[in-house]
């Protein structure tokens, strides 16, 4: 026969396991909500990977759904503040508010600095930067 202490021990174990499961799910959801992606490439690299679409006398178009997502680098938008672009010229092609970032020159190489992460990632979790 079970004693009250055995019953409380079992109940405590069940509650502890439920709490751990909820904490793990919360961690996964938080990670998913804060995941962002970025890609840096030349016009031809971005085009070859179906990230942008270009043509003669046509404006460059950033693809919105049918692009190679494996080409992107995964990051955490809470900690991603600077991205070294490894180029002397850079242009943000994705739709991020211009006032939420700056591109600065550091030792002859461009660095994208996110000055307002909330506004920057509000429109898209995908950043596309074209370099030359």
The 8 nearest C-alpha neighbors of each residue, nearest first, counted from 0:
[[1, 2, 5, 3, 6, 4, 9, 7],
 [2, 0, 5, 6, 3, 4, 7, 9],
 [1, 3, 5, 4, 6, 0, 7, 8],
 [2, 4, 6, 5, 7, 1, 8, 0],
 [3, 5, 7, 2, 6, 8, 1, 9],
 [6, 4, 8, 2, 7, 3, 1, 9],
 [5, 7, 3, 9, 4, 8, 10, 2],
 [8, 6, 10, 4, 9, 5, 11, 3],
 [7, 9, 5, 11, 6, 10, 4, 12],
 [8, 10, 12, 6, 11, 7, 5, 13],
 [11, 9, 7, 13, 12, 8, 6, 14],
 [10, 12, 8, 14, 9, 13, 7, 15],
 [11, 13, 15, 9, 10, 14, 8, 16],
 [14, 12, 10, 16, 15, 11, 17, 9],
 [13, 15, 17, 11, 16, 12, 18, 10],
 [16, 14, 12, 18, 13, 17, 11, 19],
 [17, 15, 19, 13, 18, 14, 12, 20],
 [18, 16, 14, 20, 19, 15, 13, 21],
 [17, 19, 15, 21, 16, 20, 14, 22],
 [18, 20, 22, 16, 21, 17, 23, 15],
 [21, 19, 17, 23, 18, 22, 16, 24],
 [22, 20, 24, 18, 23, 19, 25, 17],
 [21, 23, 25, 19, 20, 24, 26, 18],
 [24, 22, 26, 20, 25, 21, 19, 27],
 [23, 25, 27, 21, 26, 22, 28, 20],
 [26, 24, 22, 28, 23, 27, 21, 29],
 [25, 27, 23, 29, 24, 28, 22, 30],
 [26, 28, 30, 24, 25, 29, 31, 23],
 [29, 27, 31, 25, 30, 26, 32, 24],
 [30, 28, 32, 26, 31, 27, 25, 33],
 [29, 31, 27, 33, 28, 32, 34, 26],
 [30, 32, 28, 34, 29, 33, 27, 26],
 [33, 31, 29, 30, 34, 28, 35, 27],
 [34, 32, 30, 76, 31, 75, 29, 35],
 [35, 33, 75, 31, 32, 74, 76, 30],
 [34, 36, 124, 74, 76, 75, 73, 125],
 [37, 35, 73, 125, 72, 71, 74, 124],
 [36, 38, 126, 72, 71, 125, 127, 73],
 [39, 37, 71, 127, 72, 128, 126, 40],
 [40, 38, 128, 129, 127, 130, 37, 84],
 [41, 39, 129, 44, 130, 45, 38, 42],
 [40, 42, 130, 44, 129, 43, 131, 45],
 [41, 43, 45, 44, 46, 129, 40, 130],
 [42, 44, 46, 41, 45, 47, 40, 48],
 [45, 43, 47, 41, 46, 42, 40, 48],
 [44, 46, 50, 42, 48, 43, 47, 51],
 [45, 47, 43, 51, 49, 48, 44, 50],
 [48, 46, 44, 49, 45, 43, 50, 51],
 [47, 49, 45, 46, 50, 67, 44, 66],
 [50, 48, 66, 46, 47, 51, 67, 45],
 [51, 49, 66, 45, 62, 48, 46, 61],
 [52, 50, 61, 46, 62, 60, 49, 45],
 [53, 51, 60, 59, 46, 61, 49, 62],
 [54, 52, 59, 57, 60, 51, 58, 55],
 [53, 55, 57, 56, 52, 58, 59, 60],
 [54, 56, 57, 53, 58, 59, 52, 60],
 [55, 57, 54, 58, 53, 59, 52, 60],
 [58, 56, 54, 55, 53, 59, 60, 52],
 [57, 59, 60, 53, 56, 54, 55, 52],
 [60, 58, 53, 52, 57, 51, 61, 54],
 [59, 61, 52, 51, 62, 58, 53, 92],
 [62, 60, 51, 50, 63, 52, 93, 59],
 [61, 63, 50, 51, 64, 60, 66, 65],
 [64, 62, 61, 65, 66, 50, 60, 51],
 [63, 65, 66, 62, 67, 50, 68, 61],
 [64, 66, 63, 62, 67, 49, 50, 68],
 [67, 65, 49, 50, 64, 68, 62, 48],
 [66, 68, 69, 48, 70, 49, 50, 65],
 [69, 67, 70, 71, 66, 50, 36, 65],
 [68, 70, 71, 67, 72, 66, 73, 48],
 [69, 71, 68, 67, 72, 38, 48, 37],
 [72, 70, 38, 37, 69, 68, 36, 73],
 [71, 73, 37, 36, 38, 74, 70, 69],
 [72, 74, 36, 35, 71, 37, 34, 75],
 [75, 73, 35, 34, 36, 76, 72, 79],
 [76, 74, 34, 77, 33, 78, 35, 79],
 [75, 77, 79, 33, 78, 35, 34, 74],
 [78, 76, 75, 79, 33, 116, 80, 34],
 [77, 79, 76, 75, 80, 74, 81, 116],
 [80, 78, 76, 81, 75, 77, 74, 82],
 [79, 81, 113, 112, 78, 82, 114, 116],
 [82, 80, 112, 111, 79, 113, 83, 110],
 [81, 83, 111, 110, 84, 112, 80, 79],
 [82, 84, 110, 85, 111, 109, 81, 108],
 [83, 85, 110, 109, 86, 82, 39, 108],
 [86, 84, 108, 83, 109, 87, 110, 130],
 [87, 85, 108, 88, 84, 109, 130, 131],
 [86, 88, 108, 109, 107, 89, 85, 131],
 [89, 87, 86, 130, 131, 109, 90, 108],
 [88, 90, 130, 129, 128, 131, 86, 91],
 [89, 91, 129, 128, 92, 130, 88, 127],
 [92, 90, 128, 93, 127, 129, 89, 126],
 [93, 91, 127, 128, 90, 94, 129, 61],
 [94, 92, 127, 126, 91, 95, 61, 128],
 [93, 95, 96, 92, 122, 123, 91, 126],
 [94, 96, 119, 93, 97, 122, 120, 123],
 [97, 95, 98, 99, 119, 94, 118, 100],
 [98, 96, 99, 100, 95, 101, 119, 94],
 [97, 99, 96, 100, 101, 115, 114, 119],
 [100, 98, 115, 119, 114, 96, 97, 118],
 [101, 99, 113, 114, 112, 98, 97, 115],
 [100, 102, 112, 111, 103, 113, 114, 99],
 [101, 103, 111, 110, 112, 109, 100, 104],
 [104, 102, 110, 109, 101, 105, 111, 112],
 [103, 105, 109, 108, 107, 110, 106, 102],
 [104, 106, 108, 107, 109, 103, 110, 83],
 [107, 105, 108, 104, 109, 87, 103, 110],
 [108, 106, 105, 104, 87, 109, 86, 85],
 [109, 107, 87, 86, 105, 85, 104, 106],
 [108, 110, 104, 84, 103, 87, 86, 105],
 [111, 109, 83, 103, 84, 102, 82, 112],
 [110, 112, 102, 82, 81, 101, 83, 103],
 [113, 111, 81, 101, 100, 80, 114, 102],
 [112, 114, 100, 80, 115, 116, 99, 81],
 [113, 115, 100, 99, 112, 116, 101, 80],
 [116, 114, 99, 118, 117, 113, 119, 100],
 [117, 115, 119, 118, 113, 120, 114, 99],
 [118, 116, 119, 115, 120, 121, 99, 76],
 [117, 119, 121, 116, 115, 120, 99, 96],
 [118, 120, 116, 99, 95, 117, 121, 115],
 [121, 119, 123, 124, 122, 118, 117, 116],
 [122, 120, 118, 119, 123, 117, 124, 95],
 [123, 121, 120, 95, 94, 119, 124, 118],
 [124, 122, 125, 120, 121, 94, 95, 126],
 [123, 125, 35, 120, 36, 126, 122, 34],
 [126, 124, 36, 123, 37, 35, 127, 93],
 [125, 127, 37, 93, 36, 38, 128, 124],
 [128, 126, 38, 93, 92, 37, 91, 39],
 [129, 127, 91, 39, 90, 92, 38, 130],
 [128, 130, 90, 40, 41, 89, 39, 42],
 [129, 131, 89, 41, 40, 88, 86, 128],
 [130, 41, 88, 86, 89, 129, 87, 42]]
